């Protein structure tokens, strides 16, 4: 599955690819980040470190989604199978 971000004038880019469960966790992190202000250097550092710990399973995808939302402030998400 792919997560596309559509921005101005219909331009879309793939921001994440993975299995269904991974996409669900990515979207949870993305949506959480868009609702809150997490953009302190400390939070970004912790999220980057979370992504390096393979034993955290789905939280790696959640952290990826959270960081992706910080990088992509505008646009609409679309999931494609």
Buried (B, 14 or more C-beta within 10 A) or exposed (E): BBBBBBEEEEEBEEBBEBEEEBBBBBBBBBBBBBEEEBEEEEBBEEBEEBBEEEEEEBBBBBBBBBBBBBEBEEBEBEBEE
